[in-house]
């Protein structure tokens, strides 16, 4: 299937997601979690998850239910 970045780009092109940048940001946050030993980085990821990524996944869920499933 390809790398996660390629899959995000493909999903954007297929109009399954509407904000490629936020999805790419979520992927970077995911990758940073594994190597994060800094409270500042961890808290930043938690805040972004609450403010952006939950909404992003809710939109995907809604899109899949309306158009793909």
ABEGO torsion letter per residue (X at the ends): XEBAAAAAAAAAAAGABABAAAAAAAAAAAAAAAABABAAAAAAAAAAAAAAAAAAAAAAAAAAAAAAX
